[in-house]
């Protein structure tokens, strides 16, 4: 059971190194306070430190036998695939279709694929997730979002 953990450590160290490299390209501190490189730097250091601790435990501690249910069922892999499809959809659709359409399809697909709630609950969460978050971010927080095919302008906008 040591090998999967050791492989995970290598992957996490790679991610930490990538984030650290990006963080070092940005300013750590500005005249207003922490700069854009502040949080990524600390994230990379914490992730690297935790990965090293995990590597130490996986390499030098006694190994547990592999659990019988270590590998997921085919249904579990199908759910993992659904999440990956939804994330790719979001990446591809955001600029072309806009925030509301992309996120509404994202929420509806994931909730109907992974969820165990009734259809009306899925629809309500989809509307709140797509339209509601757009309203909060665009109108209340004044954060620009891709308009796409539905360039929504609330109120006096």
Backbone as a ProteinNet text record, in pm:
[ID]
protein_1_A
[PRIMARY]
XXXXXXXXXXXXXXXXXXXXXXXXXXXXXXXXXXXXXXXXXXXXXXXXXXXXXXXXXXXXXXXXXXXXXXXXXXXXXXXXXXXXXXXXXXXXXXXXXXXXXXXXXXXXXXXXXXXXXXXXXXXXXXXXXXXXXXXXXXXXXXXXXXXXXXXXXXXXX
[TERTIARY]
82.5	0	86.2	218.2	305.4	311.5	312.1	334.5	230.3	98.5	4	28.8	65.4	93.5	220.1	320.1	443.8	422.3	339.3	306.7	230.4	138	62.6	156	256.2	353.6	427.7	467.4	539.4	450.2	324	230.8	210.3	188.4	167.5	291.2	408.4	530.9	544.6	503.6	504.7	409.1	289.6	191.8	245.1	302.6	357.6	470.7	555.8	664.7	613.1	509.5	450.5	389.5	314.4	253.3	361.6	466.1	575.6	645	669.3	732.9	647.2	516.6	426.8	422.6	424	417.5	542.7	656.5	780.6	789.6	704.3	701	616.8	541.2	453.6	510.3	458.5	503.2	446	530.9	489.8	412.7	456.9	395.8	390.5	282.2	267.5	248.9	235.3	216	81.2	-12.9	-145.3	-154.1	-55.3	-57.9	-11.3	-58.4	-14.2	-42.5	58.9	46.3	-10.3	-14	-71.5	8.9	132.7	213.8	211.5	146.2	146.4	80.3	-46.6	-119.4	-69.3	-36.6	17.4	148.8	232.8	358.7	333	247	218.9	143.8	56.8	-11.5	89.1	183.7	284.6	371.6	411	494.9	419.6	293.3	213.9	188.3	154.3	129.9	255.9	370.3	496.9	532	510.6	539.1	449.9	321.7	230.2	262.3	302.8	341	465.9	562.2	681.4	646.4	557.2	514	444.4	361.5	293.7	395.2	496.3	600.1	679.8	709.1	780.5	699	571.7	486.2	472	456.7	437.4	563.5	679.6	804.3	858.3	850.4	919.2	827.4	699.9	607.2	558.4	502.4	449.9	331.6	326.6	223.3	100.9	-17.3	-141.8	-168.1	-234.8	-270.4	-373.2	-375.6	-469.1	-611.4	-698.2	-837.5	-906.9	-1007.6	-1079.7	-1148.7	-1195.6	-1266.8	-1176.8	-1046.3	-952.8	-984.6	-1014.1	-1053	-1203.4	-1244.1	-1385.7	-1463.9	-1594	-1681.1	-1693.9	-1744.1	-1765	-1856	-1952.7	-2040.3	-1961.2	-1866.4	-1781.5	-1695.1	-1640	-1559.3	-1646.5	-1770.4	-1862.8	-1891.5	-1907.3	-1928.7	-1805.2	-1686.7	-1563.6	-1557.9	-1594.9	-1597.4	-1696.5	-1811.5	-1912	-1857.2	-1782.9	-1723.9	-1621.6	-1539.6	-1440.1	-1508.4	-1614.5	-1689.8	-1747.6	-1802.9	-1861.1	-1754.9	-1636.6	-1529.8	-1481.4	-1466.8	-1425.8	-1532.7	-1659.9	-1770.3	-1758.2	-1728.2	-1717.9	-1603.5	-1491.8	-1376.1	-1407.2	-1469.2	-1496.9	-1611.7	-1714.2	-1833.6	-1836.3	-1750.7	-1762.9	-1754.3	-1653.3	-1638.4	-1738.5	-1769.9	-1859.1	-2005.7	-2049.4	-2190.7	-2221.7	-2120.6	-2140.7	-2158	-2154.3	-2157.1	-2289.4	-2400.6	-2530.6	-2560.1	-2545.1	-2576	-2480.3	-2351.1	-2251.9	-2272.2	-2289.4	-2303.5	-2437.5	-2541.8	-2671.1	-2663.5	-2601.5	-2584	-2493.9	-2387.9	-2295.5	-2370.6	-2445.4	-2519	-2622.5	-2700.5	-2805.3	-2745.8	-2639.3	-2575.4	-2520.9	-2444.5	-2386.1	-2492.1	-2590.3	-2692.7	-2779.6	-2809.1	-2891.1	-2808.8	-2679.2	-2593.7	-2552.1	-2511.5	-2456.4	-2556.6	-2656.5	-2745.3	-2852.6	-2914.4	-3021.4	-3146	-3159.8	-3272.6	-3375.7	-3490.8	-3599.7	-3566.1	-3635.9	-3609.4	-3632.7	-3736.7	-3762.6	-3651.9	-3591.1	-3478.6	-3359	-3334.7	-3226.3	-3247.4	-3370.5	-3400.5	-3382.2	-3428.1	-3412.8	-3265.8	-3187.2	-3044.4	-2975.5	-3017.9	-2961.4	-2988.8	-3109.9	-3144.3	-3067.2	-3064.1	-2989.9	-2841.1	-2788.7	-2646	-2607.8	-2690.7	-2658	-2693.7	-2820.7	-2868	-2832.6	-2850.7	-2825.5	-2680.8	-2588.8	-2448.1	-2405	-2463.4	-2432.3	-2475.9	-2594.6	-2643.3	-2552	-2515.9	-2431.5	-2296.1	-2229.3	-2095.6	-2099	-2191.4	-2191.5	-2249.7	-2363.5	-2433.5	-2386.9	-2380.6	-2348.7	-2198.8	-2117.7	-1973	-1898.6	-1972.4	-1917.1	-1797.7	-1810.5	-1707.4	-1754.7	-1679.6	-1723	-1721.7	-1827.6	-1840.4	-1870.5	-1832.8	-1862.7	-2013.2	-2056.9	-2198.3	-2243.2	-2160.8	-2193.6	-2319.5	-2405.5	-2527.6	-2638.4	-2621.7	-2720.5	-2654	-2627.4	-2563.1	-2661.7	-2666	-2761.4	-2712.3	-2800.5	-2772.2	-2882.3	-2850.4	-2949.5	-2968.7	-3085	-3114.8	-3062.1	-2985.2	-2935	-2808.9	-2743.2	-2625.9	-2545.8
-119.9	0	125.2	109	225.5	293.9	215.9	272.3	377.2	357.6	463.7	595	586.1	708.1	776.5	697.6	756.2	823.9	764.8	827.1	957.1	955.7	1076.9	1186.6	1150.3	1248.3	1312	1233.4	1287.1	1385	1348.7	1437.3	1566.4	1555.2	1675.2	1764.3	1705.2	1785.4	1857.5	1792	1857.3	1975.5	1957.5	2067	2180.6	2146.5	2249.2	2324.4	2254.2	2319.8	2412.4	2369.3	2451.8	2579.1	2564.2	2680.9	2772.7	2715.4	2795.7	2874.7	2810.1	2879.9	2998.6	2977.5	3086.7	3196.3	3157.6	3256.6	3343.6	3284.7	3361.9	3461	3445.2	3538.9	3662.8	3657.6	3767.8	3840.4	3960.1	4038.1	3977.4	3964.3	3907.5	4008.9	4131.8	4235.2	4365.5	4440.2	4569.9	4677.7	4800.6	4910.6	4900.3	4827.3	4811	4687.8	4602.9	4480.5	4361.9	4242.3	4122.5	4135.5	4099.4	4107.3	3979.1	3969.8	3852.9	3724.7	3734.5	3616	3565.7	3639.2	3603.8	3468.6	3456.1	3332.4	3212.2	3227.5	3110.7	3061.2	3152.7	3110.9	3025.1	3072.5	2996.8	2867.2	2870.3	2748.3	2644.5	2687.8	2595.3	2539.4	2625	2578.1	2479.4	2510.9	2419.5	2287.2	2293.6	2171.2	2086.7	2150.2	2076.9	2015.6	2090.4	2037.9	1920.2	1931.9	1820.3	1699	1722.9	1611.8	1542.3	1619.4	1558.4	1476	1527.1	1450.8	1322.1	1330.5	1211.9	1112.3	1163.4	1076.5	1007.3	1080.2	1019.7	905.7	931.7	827.9	708.5	735.3	625.4	541.6	602.7	531	463.9	529.3	479.5	421.5	430.1	370.6	237	157.4	26.6	46	-40	-27.6	-110.1	-53	-126.4	-209.1	-321.5	-397.5	-319.7	-346.4	-277.4	-319.3	-219.3	-247.2	-314	-394	-463.9	-366.1	-254.7	-157.7	-41	-66.6	38.8	91	0.6	41	64	170.4	205.5	110.1	110.9	31.9	101.2	31.8	98	221.2	216.2	331.7	450.3	421.9	527.8	591.8	510.1	565.4	645.7	602.9	678.6	815.3	820.6	949.1	1038.4	979.9	1057.8	1113.5	1031.6	1076.8	1189.9	1183.3	1289.6	1421.8	1417.6	1540.2	1597.6	1512.3	1558.9	1619.7	1553.7	1607.9	1744.3	1759.5	1887.3	1996.7	1963.3	2063	2104.8	2008.2	2040.9	2127.3	2093.5	2174.4	2319.1	2337	2470.6	2548.2	2483	2549	2589.4	2499.3	2525.3	2625.2	2614.4	2693.2	2832.1	2860.9	2986.7	3109.3	3121.4	3239.5	3240	3121.7	3115.5	3137.9	3071	3074.3	3169.6	3205.8	3296	3221.4	3299	3242.8	3173.1	3239	3184.6	3052.4	3046.8	2924.3	2812.2	2842.3	2739.8	2683.5	2770.9	2723	2653.4	2697.2	2629.8	2487.1	2470	2334.2	2252.7	2315.5	2248.3	2196.3	2283.4	2243.1	2136.1	2155.6	2058.8	1922.4	1919.9	1792.9	1721.1	1793.2	1727.5	1683.8	1769	1733.2	1617.3	1613	1502.3	1374.9	1385.9	1268.1	1213	1301.7	1258.6	1263.7	1349.6	1375.5	1269.3	1278.1	1185.8	1262.9	1384.5	1467.9	1467.7	1522.6	1529.1	1630.2	1618	1703.3	1850.1	1883	2024.7	2085.1	2006.6	2056.4	2082.6	1992.9	2011.2	2138.1	2162.1	2281.4	2407.7	2406.3	2523.9	2555.1	2452.6	2474.2	2522.1	2469.6	2513.2	2661.3	2704.5	2845.9	2933.3	2890.6	2967.8	2969.8	2857.5	2850.9	2931.1	2929	3002.1	3149	3177	3315.3	3385.5	3316.8	3377.5	3417.1	3328.1	3364.1	3471.7	3470.5	3577.7	3711.9	3716.7	3840.9	3887.1	3794.3	3830.5	3882.5	3808.3	3849.3	3972.4	3974.3	4081.9	4210.8	4199.6	4319.8	4366.7	4277.5	4318.1	4337.5	4246.9	4256.3	4327	4359.4	4431.9	4360.2	4228.7	4146.9	4112.2	4148.2	4119	3969	3921.6	3781	3773	3662.9	3649.4	3651.7	3738.1	3749.1	3641.4	3611.4	3507.9	3538.3	3439.4	3454.9	3523.3	3538.6	3608.1	3724.1	3834.2	3947.2	4014	3964.5	4011.5	4140.6	4238.4	4364.4	4387.4	4381.7	4398.8	4546.9	4580	4714.4	4826.4	4918.3	5035	5002.9	4884.1	4831	4922.9
0	0	0	9.8	11	-124.8	-232.3	-365.3	-405.8	-386.2	-424.3	-349.6	-223	-146.8	-196.8	-231.4	-281.3	-417	-500.9	-628.8	-605.9	-510.2	-476.8	-428.2	-349.3	-300.4	-417.5	-514.4	-630.3	-706.9	-726.3	-797.4	-718.3	-586.7	-504.4	-501.6	-498.6	-501.1	-635.4	-744.1	-874.4	-879.3	-824.3	-819.8	-733	-617.7	-528.8	-597.8	-670.9	-743.3	-852.4	-922.8	-1028.2	-969.7	-860.6	-796.2	-739.1	-681	-626.4	-736.3	-849.1	-960.7	-1005.3	-1017.4	-1054.7	-950.4	-822.7	-714.4	-711.2	-743.1	-740.8	-856.7	-957.3	-1069.1	-1036.3	-924.8	-886.5	-764.9	-741.6	-625.7	-498.5	-397.8	-270.3	-187.4	-189.6	-105.6	-184.1	-166.8	-232.3	-126	-170.5	-75	-3.9	-62.4	0.2	90	86.6	166.9	85.1	118.9	45.8	-103.8	-182	-326.5	-385.4	-517.9	-583.4	-562.3	-522	-498.7	-355.7	-266.3	-124.1	-97.5	-136.6	-107	-186.4	-315.5	-385.8	-326.2	-279.3	-218	-95.1	-7.2	114.8	84.9	-13.7	-55.3	-103.7	-186.6	-238	-125.5	-32	79	168.9	197.8	280.7	209.2	82	6.2	-1.7	-27	-31	103.6	211.6	345	381.4	350.5	378.1	291.6	167.5	80.7	134.4	184.7	243.6	367.5	452	569.5	527.1	424.4	373.5	316.5	246.8	192.5	301.8	408.2	520.9	581.4	605.3	664	571.2	442	347.3	332.1	345.4	322	447.4	561.6	680.8	787.8	771.4	868.1	816.7	906.7	867.6	772.2	671.9	570	605.2	582.7	600.6	475.6	489.8	369.8	287.4	157.8	70.2	105.3	122.7	155.5	37.2	67.5	-38.4	-133.1	-81.3	-164.5	-207.5	-220.1	-259.3	-399.1	-489.7	-624.6	-626.8	-694.1	-697.7	-788.7	-771	-857	-992.3	-1093.4	-1222.7	-1211.3	-1121.8	-1100.6	-1044.5	-957.8	-904	-1011.7	-1100.8	-1210	-1306.5	-1327.4	-1412.8	-1350.7	-1219.5	-1151.3	-1163.6	-1148.9	-1168.5	-1309.5	-1407.2	-1545.8	-1566.7	-1498.4	-1510.1	-1457.5	-1349.7	-1295.2	-1393.7	-1453.2	-1550.1	-1671.8	-1721.4	-1835.1	-1800	-1679.9	-1638.4	-1629.9	-1580.5	-1571.6	-1710.1	-1801	-1938.2	-2004.6	-1982.7	-2035.3	-1988	-1860.9	-1804.4	-1868.1	-1887.6	-1949.2	-2093.1	-2167.5	-2307.9	-2325.1	-2243.6	-2265.5	-2206	-2109.7	-2035.8	-2126	-2209.4	-2294.6	-2409.4	-2461.5	-2577.5	-2539.4	-2433.7	-2397.1	-2283.6	-2204.9	-2092.6	-1960.8	-1855.6	-1720.7	-1689.5	-1716.1	-1674.5	-1743.5	-1875.4	-1949.8	-1909.9	-1907.4	-1875.5	-1735.5	-1638	-1500.6	-1478.2	-1547.4	-1533.4	-1586.9	-1703.1	-1756.8	-1664.6	-1614.8	-1521.5	-1398.4	-1333.5	-1213.8	-1244.5	-1350.7	-1381.8	-1414	-1493.3	-1529.5	-1406.6	-1324.8	-1207.1	-1107.2	-1081.8	-983.8	-1031.8	-1160.4	-1209.3	-1224	-1246.5	-1259.5	-1123.7	-1033.4	-905.5	-791.1	-803.1	-690.9	-671.9	-557.2	-522.9	-479.2	-527.5	-489.2	-601.9	-572.1	-670.2	-779.8	-892	-1007.7	-976	-901.4	-872.5	-786.8	-699.2	-619.6	-710.6	-804.3	-900.1	-981.9	-1027.1	-1106.6	-1022.1	-898.6	-812.2	-784.6	-758.6	-733.7	-860.9	-975.7	-1103.4	-1127.4	-1102.5	-1121.8	-1022.5	-897.4	-797.2	-830	-876.5	-908.2	-1030.5	-1133.1	-1255	-1247.8	-1224.8	-1224.6	-1093.6	-982.5	-851.7	-831.1	-863	-844.7	-943.4	-1064.5	-1158.8	-1101.1	-1044	-985.4	-871.3	-783.5	-669.2	-715.9	-804.8	-846.6	-937.7	-1033.5	-1132.1	-1075	-1008.6	-964.2	-826	-731.5	-594.4	-572.4	-626.9	-605.1	-718.3	-825.3	-938.8	-1001.7	-1016.1	-1078.9	-1219.7	-1321.6	-1458.2	-1485.3	-1549.2	-1586.8	-1736	-1800.1	-1943.2	-1968.5	-2060.2	-2093.6	-2190.2	-2289.6	-2386	-2464	-2478	-2557.1	-2479.1	-2349	-2265	-2192.6	-2261.1	-2192.6	-2096.3	-1974.8	-1875.1	-1812.2	-1805.7	-1736.2	-1636.3	-1509.8	-1403.4	-1374.7	-1331.8	-1279.7	-1367.9	-1306.8	-1378.7	-1455.8	-1423.2	-1486.2	-1562
[MASK]
+++++++++++++++++++++++++++++++++++++++++++++++++++++++++++++++++++++++++++++++++++++++++++++++++++++++++++++++++++++++++++++++++++++++++++++++++++++++++++++

